[in-house]
Amino acid sequence: MTGHLITVLLLLTLTGLGIGIGRLAYKNPALGTSMVTATTVLALLYTILQS
């Protein structure tokens, strides 16, 4: 149950980050792209570690 809650919280955090990065990327495309790449890599690493 705790693991499920952590996953939900992480998804909400990532969604919030996504919105923030989206706004940043609109103003600064280069920074936005690098942040999206970093977030994607972190999400992939998390998925691999969970399995």
mmCIF file of the N, C-alpha and C atoms, coordinates in Angstrom:
data_MODEL
# 
_entry.id   MODEL 
# 
loop_
_atom_site.group_PDB 
_atom_site.id 
_atom_site.type_symbol 
_atom_site.label_atom_id 
_atom_site.label_alt_id 
_atom_site.label_comp_id 
_atom_site.label_asym_id 
_atom_site.label_entity_id 
_atom_site.label_seq_id 
_atom_site.pdbx_PDB_ins_code 
_atom_site.Cartn_x 
_atom_site.Cartn_y 
_atom_site.Cartn_z 
_atom_site.occupancy 
_atom_site.B_iso_or_equiv 
_atom_site.pdbx_formal_charge 
_atom_site.auth_seq_id 
_atom_site.auth_comp_id 
_atom_site.auth_asym_id 
_atom_site.auth_atom_id 
_atom_site.pdbx_PDB_model_num 
ATOM 1   N N  . MET A 1 1  ? 0.829  -1.201 0.000   1.00 0.00 ? 1  MET A N  1 
ATOM 2   C CA . MET A 1 1  ? 0.000  0.000  0.000   1.00 0.00 ? 1  MET A CA 1 
ATOM 3   C C  . MET A 1 1  ? 0.867  1.256  0.000   1.00 0.00 ? 1  MET A C  1 
ATOM 4   N N  . THR A 1 2  ? 1.918  1.246  0.806   1.00 0.00 ? 2  THR A N  1 
ATOM 5   C CA . THR A 1 2  ? 2.803  2.408  0.898   1.00 0.00 ? 2  THR A CA 1 
ATOM 6   C C  . THR A 1 2  ? 3.476  2.681  -0.449  1.00 0.00 ? 2  THR A C  1 
ATOM 7   N N  . GLY A 1 3  ? 3.906  1.612  -1.110  1.00 0.00 ? 3  GLY A N  1 
ATOM 8   C CA . GLY A 1 3  ? 4.550  1.741  -2.416  1.00 0.00 ? 3  GLY A CA 1 
ATOM 9   C C  . GLY A 1 3  ? 3.628  2.376  -3.433  1.00 0.00 ? 3  GLY A C  1 
ATOM 10  N N  . HIS A 1 4  ? 2.345  2.009  -3.364  1.00 0.00 ? 4  HIS A N  1 
ATOM 11  C CA . HIS A 1 4  ? 1.349  2.561  -4.284  1.00 0.00 ? 4  HIS A CA 1 
ATOM 12  C C  . HIS A 1 4  ? 1.189  4.060  -4.060  1.00 0.00 ? 4  HIS A C  1 
ATOM 13  N N  . LEU A 1 5  ? 1.146  4.462  -2.786  1.00 0.00 ? 5  LEU A N  1 
ATOM 14  C CA . LEU A 1 5  ? 0.997  5.873  -2.429  1.00 0.00 ? 5  LEU A CA 1 
ATOM 15  C C  . LEU A 1 5  ? 2.196  6.684  -2.919  1.00 0.00 ? 5  LEU A C  1 
ATOM 16  N N  . ILE A 1 6  ? 3.392  6.134  -2.736  1.00 0.00 ? 6  ILE A N  1 
ATOM 17  C CA . ILE A 1 6  ? 4.622  6.795  -3.183  1.00 0.00 ? 6  ILE A CA 1 
ATOM 18  C C  . ILE A 1 6  ? 4.594  6.978  -4.703  1.00 0.00 ? 6  ILE A C  1 
ATOM 19  N N  . THR A 1 7  ? 4.142  5.942  -5.418  1.00 0.00 ? 7  THR A N  1 
ATOM 20  C CA . THR A 1 7  ? 4.049  6.009  -6.879  1.00 0.00 ? 7  THR A CA 1 
ATOM 21  C C  . THR A 1 7  ? 3.098  7.120  -7.306  1.00 0.00 ? 7  THR A C  1 
ATOM 22  N N  . VAL A 1 8  ? 1.940  7.204  -6.646  1.00 0.00 ? 8  VAL A N  1 
ATOM 23  C CA . VAL A 1 8  ? 0.957  8.251  -6.966  1.00 0.00 ? 8  VAL A CA 1 
ATOM 24  C C  . VAL A 1 8  ? 1.541  9.637  -6.701  1.00 0.00 ? 8  VAL A C  1 
ATOM 25  N N  . LEU A 1 9  ? 2.199  9.798  -5.554  1.00 0.00 ? 9  LEU A N  1 
ATOM 26  C CA . LEU A 1 9  ? 2.826  11.080 -5.215  1.00 0.00 ? 9  LEU A CA 1 
ATOM 27  C C  . LEU A 1 9  ? 3.904  11.449 -6.229  1.00 0.00 ? 9  LEU A C  1 
ATOM 28  N N  . LEU A 1 10 ? 4.694  10.466 -6.638  1.00 0.00 ? 10 LEU A N  1 
ATOM 29  C CA . LEU A 1 10 ? 5.748  10.694 -7.621  1.00 0.00 ? 10 LEU A CA 1 
ATOM 30  C C  . LEU A 1 10 ? 5.149  11.139 -8.954  1.00 0.00 ? 10 LEU A C  1 
ATOM 31  N N  . LEU A 1 11 ? 4.063  10.486 -9.373  1.00 0.00 ? 11 LEU A N  1 
ATOM 32  C CA . LEU A 1 11 ? 3.399  10.853 -10.623 1.00 0.00 ? 11 LEU A CA 1 
ATOM 33  C C  . LEU A 1 11 ? 2.857  12.279 -10.555 1.00 0.00 ? 11 LEU A C  1 
ATOM 34  N N  . LEU A 1 12 ? 2.270  12.646 -9.420  1.00 0.00 ? 12 LEU A N  1 
ATOM 35  C CA . LEU A 1 12 ? 1.764  14.011 -9.245  1.00 0.00 ? 12 LEU A CA 1 
ATOM 36  C C  . LEU A 1 12 ? 2.904  15.022 -9.292  1.00 0.00 ? 12 LEU A C  1 
ATOM 37  N N  . THR A 1 13 ? 4.026  14.682 -8.662  1.00 0.00 ? 13 THR A N  1 
ATOM 38  C CA . THR A 1 13 ? 5.203  15.548 -8.663  1.00 0.00 ? 13 THR A CA 1 
ATOM 39  C C  . THR A 1 13 ? 5.733  15.717 -10.082 1.00 0.00 ? 13 THR A C  1 
ATOM 40  N N  . LEU A 1 14 ? 5.821  14.601 -10.822 1.00 0.00 ? 14 LEU A N  1 
ATOM 41  C CA . LEU A 1 14 ? 6.294  14.641 -12.204 1.00 0.00 ? 14 LEU A CA 1 
ATOM 42  C C  . LEU A 1 14 ? 5.358  15.467 -13.074 1.00 0.00 ? 14 LEU A C  1 
ATOM 43  N N  . THR A 1 15 ? 4.047  15.369 -12.827 1.00 0.00 ? 15 THR A N  1 
ATOM 44  C CA . THR A 1 15 ? 3.074  16.159 -13.583 1.00 0.00 ? 15 THR A CA 1 
ATOM 45  C C  . THR A 1 15 ? 3.286  17.643 -13.316 1.00 0.00 ? 15 THR A C  1 
ATOM 46  N N  . GLY A 1 16 ? 3.468  17.990 -12.044 1.00 0.00 ? 16 GLY A N  1 
ATOM 47  C CA . GLY A 1 16 ? 3.745  19.373 -11.666 1.00 0.00 ? 16 GLY A CA 1 
ATOM 48  C C  . GLY A 1 16 ? 5.024  19.882 -12.302 1.00 0.00 ? 16 GLY A C  1 
ATOM 49  N N  . LEU A 1 17 ? 6.053  19.027 -12.282 1.00 0.00 ? 17 LEU A N  1 
ATOM 50  C CA . LEU A 1 17 ? 7.329  19.365 -12.917 1.00 0.00 ? 17 LEU A CA 1 
ATOM 51  C C  . LEU A 1 17 ? 7.137  19.559 -14.412 1.00 0.00 ? 17 LEU A C  1 
ATOM 52  N N  . GLY A 1 18 ? 6.352  18.686 -15.013 1.00 0.00 ? 18 GLY A N  1 
ATOM 53  C CA . GLY A 1 18 ? 6.080  18.769 -16.450 1.00 0.00 ? 18 GLY A CA 1 
ATOM 54  C C  . GLY A 1 18 ? 5.454  20.096 -16.833 1.00 0.00 ? 18 GLY A C  1 
ATOM 55  N N  . ILE A 1 19 ? 4.490  20.546 -16.017 1.00 0.00 ? 19 ILE A N  1 
ATOM 56  C CA . ILE A 1 19 ? 3.829  21.833 -16.271 1.00 0.00 ? 19 ILE A CA 1 
ATOM 57  C C  . ILE A 1 19 ? 4.836  22.975 -16.113 1.00 0.00 ? 19 ILE A C  1 
ATOM 58  N N  . GLY A 1 20 ? 5.645  22.907 -15.050 1.00 0.00 ? 20 GLY A N  1 
ATOM 59  C CA . GLY A 1 20 ? 6.671  23.923 -14.815 1.00 0.00 ? 20 GLY A CA 1 
ATOM 60  C C  . GLY A 1 20 ? 7.695  23.972 -15.934 1.00 0.00 ? 20 GLY A C  1 
ATOM 61  N N  . ILE A 1 21 ? 8.144  22.781 -16.359 1.00 0.00 ? 21 ILE A N  1 
ATOM 62  C CA . ILE A 1 21 ? 9.120  22.687 -17.448 1.00 0.00 ? 21 ILE A CA 1 
ATOM 63  C C  . ILE A 1 21 ? 8.501  23.207 -18.747 1.00 0.00 ? 21 ILE A C  1 
ATOM 64  N N  . GLY A 1 22 ? 7.226  22.894 -18.958 1.00 0.00 ? 22 GLY A N  1 
ATOM 65  C CA . GLY A 1 22 ? 6.530  23.372 -20.155 1.00 0.00 ? 22 GLY A CA 1 
ATOM 66  C C  . GLY A 1 22 ? 6.524  24.892 -20.236 1.00 0.00 ? 22 GLY A C  1 
ATOM 67  N N  . ARG A 1 23 ? 6.256  25.535 -19.097 1.00 0.00 ? 23 ARG A N  1 
ATOM 68  C CA . ARG A 1 23 ? 6.265  27.003 -19.047 1.00 0.00 ? 23 ARG A CA 1 
ATOM 69  C C  . ARG A 1 23 ? 7.668  27.553 -19.272 1.00 0.00 ? 23 ARG A C  1 
ATOM 70  N N  . LEU A 1 24 ? 8.662  26.880 -18.661 1.00 0.00 ? 24 LEU A N  1 
ATOM 71  C CA . LEU A 1 24 ? 10.057 27.283 -18.827 1.00 0.00 ? 24 LEU A CA 1 
ATOM 72  C C  . LEU A 1 24 ? 10.494 27.118 -20.278 1.00 0.00 ? 24 LEU A C  1 
ATOM 73  N N  . ALA A 1 25 ? 10.131 25.976 -20.857 1.00 0.00 ? 25 ALA A N  1 
ATOM 74  C CA . ALA A 1 25 ? 10.520 25.674 -22.237 1.00 0.00 ? 25 ALA A CA 1 
ATOM 75  C C  . ALA A 1 25 ? 9.941  26.697 -23.206 1.00 0.00 ? 25 ALA A C  1 
ATOM 76  N N  . TYR A 1 26 ? 8.768  27.219 -22.874 1.00 0.00 ? 26 TYR A N  1 
ATOM 77  C CA . TYR A 1 26 ? 8.136  28.239 -23.715 1.00 0.00 ? 26 TYR A CA 1 
ATOM 78  C C  . TYR A 1 26 ? 8.990  29.505 -23.756 1.00 0.00 ? 26 TYR A C  1 
ATOM 79  N N  . LYS A 1 27 ? 9.609  29.836 -22.612 1.00 0.00 ? 27 LYS A N  1 
ATOM 80  C CA . LYS A 1 27 ? 10.461 31.028 -22.520 1.00 0.00 ? 27 LYS A CA 1 
ATOM 81  C C  . LYS A 1 27 ? 11.900 30.740 -22.938 1.00 0.00 ? 27 LYS A C  1 
ATOM 82  N N  . ASN A 1 28 ? 12.388 29.527 -22.628 1.00 0.00 ? 28 ASN A N  1 
ATOM 83  C CA . ASN A 1 28 ? 13.782 29.161 -22.894 1.00 0.00 ? 28 ASN A CA 1 
ATOM 84  C C  . ASN A 1 28 ? 13.839 27.729 -23.433 1.00 0.00 ? 28 ASN A C  1 
ATOM 85  N N  . PRO A 1 29 ? 13.680 27.560 -24.761 1.00 0.00 ? 29 PRO A N  1 
ATOM 86  C CA . PRO A 1 29 ? 13.607 26.221 -25.365 1.00 0.00 ? 29 PRO A CA 1 
ATOM 87  C C  . PRO A 1 29 ? 14.787 25.305 -25.047 1.00 0.00 ? 29 PRO A C  1 
ATOM 88  N N  . ALA A 1 30 ? 16.007 25.841 -25.054 1.00 0.00 ? 30 ALA A N  1 
ATOM 89  C CA . ALA A 1 30 ? 17.191 25.009 -24.814 1.00 0.00 ? 30 ALA A CA 1 
ATOM 90  C C  . ALA A 1 30 ? 17.171 24.418 -23.406 1.00 0.00 ? 30 ALA A C  1 
ATOM 91  N N  . LEU A 1 31 ? 16.874 25.256 -22.414 1.00 0.00 ? 31 LEU A N  1 
ATOM 92  C CA . LEU A 1 31 ? 16.806 24.811 -21.026 1.00 0.00 ? 31 LEU A CA 1 
ATOM 93  C C  . LEU A 1 31 ? 15.662 23.817 -20.848 1.00 0.00 ? 31 LEU A C  1 
ATOM 94  N N  . GLY A 1 32 ? 14.520 24.111 -21.442 1.00 0.00 ? 32 GLY A N  1 
ATOM 95  C CA . GLY A 1 32 ? 13.364 23.230 -21.358 1.00 0.00 ? 32 GLY A CA 1 
ATOM 96  C C  . GLY A 1 32 ? 13.666 21.848 -21.902 1.00 0.00 ? 32 GLY A C  1 
ATOM 97  N N  . THR A 1 33 ? 14.340 21.799 -23.054 1.00 0.00 ? 33 THR A N  1 
ATOM 98  C CA . THR A 1 33 ? 14.678 20.522 -23.679 1.00 0.00 ? 33 THR A CA 1 
ATOM 99  C C  . THR A 1 33 ? 15.601 19.701 -22.796 1.00 0.00 ? 33 THR A C  1 
ATOM 100 N N  . SER A 1 34 ? 16.625 20.336 -22.229 1.00 0.00 ? 34 SER A N  1 
ATOM 101 C CA . SER A 1 34 ? 17.564 19.611 -21.369 1.00 0.00 ? 34 SER A CA 1 
ATOM 102 C C  . SER A 1 34 ? 16.872 19.104 -20.107 1.00 0.00 ? 34 SER A C  1 
ATOM 103 N N  . MET A 1 35 ? 15.934 19.895 -19.550 1.00 0.00 ? 35 MET A N  1 
ATOM 104 C CA . MET A 1 35 ? 15.198 19.476 -18.356 1.00 0.00 ? 35 MET A CA 1 
ATOM 105 C C  . MET A 1 35 ? 14.268 18.310 -18.666 1.00 0.00 ? 35 MET A C  1 
ATOM 106 N N  . VAL A 1 36 ? 13.614 18.346 -19.821 1.00 0.00 ? 36 VAL A N  1 
ATOM 107 C CA . VAL A 1 36 ? 12.733 17.248 -20.238 1.00 0.00 ? 36 VAL A CA 1 
ATOM 108 C C  . VAL A 1 36 ? 13.547 15.972 -20.396 1.00 0.00 ? 36 VAL A C  1 
ATOM 109 N N  . THR A 1 37 ? 14.729 16.082 -21.014 1.00 0.00 ? 37 THR A N  1 
ATOM 110 C CA . THR A 1 37 ? 15.608 14.927 -21.195 1.00 0.00 ? 37 THR A CA 1 
ATOM 111 C C  . THR A 1 37 ? 16.014 14.351 -19.844 1.00 0.00 ? 37 THR A C  1 
ATOM 112 N N  . ALA A 1 38 ? 16.422 15.208 -18.916 1.00 0.00 ? 38 ALA A N  1 
ATOM 113 C CA . ALA A 1 38 ? 16.836 14.767 -17.582 1.00 0.00 ? 38 ALA A CA 1 
ATOM 114 C C  . ALA A 1 38 ? 15.684 14.082 -16.849 1.00 0.00 ? 38 ALA A C  1 
ATOM 115 N N  . THR A 1 39 ? 14.486 14.652 -16.929 1.00 0.00 ? 39 THR A N  1 
ATOM 116 C CA . THR A 1 39 ? 13.309 14.075 -16.270 1.00 0.00 ? 39 THR A CA 1 
ATOM 117 C C  . THR A 1 39 ? 12.967 12.716 -16.858 1.00 0.00 ? 39 THR A C  1 
ATOM 118 N N  . THR A 1 40 ? 13.060 12.595 -18.187 1.00 0.00 ? 40 THR A N  1 
ATOM 119 C CA . THR A 1 40 ? 12.776 11.328 -18.862 1.00 0.00 ? 40 THR A CA 1 
ATOM 120 C C  . THR A 1 40 ? 13.756 10.257 -18.422 1.00 0.00 ? 40 THR A C  1 
ATOM 121 N N  . VAL A 1 41 ? 15.037 10.604 -18.357 1.00 0.00 ? 41 VAL A N  1 
ATOM 122 C CA . VAL A 1 41 ? 16.072 9.662  -17.918 1.00 0.00 ? 41 VAL A CA 1 
ATOM 123 C C  . VAL A 1 41 ? 15.794 9.211  -16.484 1.00 0.00 ? 41 VAL A C  1 
ATOM 124 N N  . LEU A 1 42 ? 15.446 10.150 -15.604 1.00 0.00 ? 42 LEU A N  1 
ATOM 125 C CA . LEU A 1 42 ? 15.127 9.818  -14.210 1.00 0.00 ? 42 LEU A CA 1 
ATOM 126 C C  . LEU A 1 42 ? 13.911 8.900  -14.127 1.00 0.00 ? 42 LEU A C  1 
ATOM 127 N N  . ALA A 1 43 ? 12.883 9.170  -14.923 1.00 0.00 ? 43 ALA A N  1 
ATOM 128 C CA . ALA A 1 43 ? 11.679 8.340  -14.932 1.00 0.00 ? 43 ALA A CA 1 
ATOM 129 C C  . ALA A 1 43 ? 12.001 6.928  -15.409 1.00 0.00 ? 43 ALA A C  1 
ATOM 130 N N  . LEU A 1 44 ? 12.846 6.813  -16.432 1.00 0.00 ? 44 LEU A N  1 
ATOM 131 C CA . LEU A 1 44 ? 13.266 5.500  -16.943 1.00 0.00 ? 44 LEU A CA 1 
ATOM 132 C C  . LEU A 1 44 ? 14.058 4.740  -15.890 1.00 0.00 ? 44 LEU A C  1 
ATOM 133 N N  . LEU A 1 45 ? 14.994 5.420  -15.240 1.00 0.00 ? 45 LEU A N  1 
ATOM 134 C CA . LEU A 1 45 ? 15.791 4.800  -14.175 1.00 0.00 ? 45 LEU A CA 1 
ATOM 135 C C  . LEU A 1 45 ? 14.898 4.299  -13.051 1.00 0.00 ? 45 LEU A C  1 
ATOM 136 N N  . TYR A 1 46 ? 13.915 5.116  -12.652 1.00 0.00 ? 46 TYR A N  1 
ATOM 137 C CA . TYR A 1 46 ? 12.990 4.743  -11.584 1.00 0.00 ? 46 TYR A CA 1 
ATOM 138 C C  . TYR A 1 46 ? 12.205 3.490  -11.975 1.00 0.00 ? 46 TYR A C  1 
ATOM 139 N N  . THR A 1 47 ? 11.735 3.449  -13.234 1.00 0.00 ? 47 THR A N  1 
ATOM 140 C CA . THR A 1 47 ? 10.972 2.301  -13.729 1.00 0.00 ? 47 THR A CA 1 
ATOM 141 C C  . THR A 1 47 ? 11.817 1.040  -13.706 1.00 0.00 ? 47 THR A C  1 
ATOM 142 N N  . ILE A 1 48 ? 13.076 1.150  -14.131 1.00 0.00 ? 48 ILE A N  1 
ATOM 143 C CA . ILE A 1 48 ? 13.992 0.003  -14.148 1.00 0.00 ? 48 ILE A CA 1 
ATOM 144 C C  . ILE A 1 48 ? 14.248 -0.485 -12.724 1.00 0.00 ? 48 ILE A C  1 
ATOM 145 N N  . LEU A 1 49 ? 14.459 0.450  -11.793 1.00 0.00 ? 49 LEU A N  1 
ATOM 146 C CA . LEU A 1 49 ? 14.727 0.090  -10.399 1.00 0.00 ? 49 LEU A CA 1 
ATOM 147 C C  . LEU A 1 49 ? 13.515 -0.560 -9.733  1.00 0.00 ? 49 LEU A C  1 
ATOM 148 N N  . GLN A 1 50 ? 12.308 -0.157 -10.131 1.00 0.00 ? 50 GLN A N  1 
ATOM 149 C CA . GLN A 1 50 ? 11.090 -0.712 -9.544  1.00 0.00 ? 50 GLN A CA 1 
ATOM 150 C C  . GLN A 1 50 ? 10.873 -2.174 -9.939  1.00 0.00 ? 50 GLN A C  1 
ATOM 151 N N  . SER A 1 51 ? 11.282 -2.548 -11.138 1.00 0.00 ? 51 SER A N  1 
ATOM 152 C CA . SER A 1 51 ? 11.033 -3.911 -11.631 1.00 0.00 ? 51 SER A CA 1 
ATOM 153 C C  . SER A 1 51 ? 12.024 -4.920 -11.076 1.00 0.00 ? 51 SER A C  1 
# 
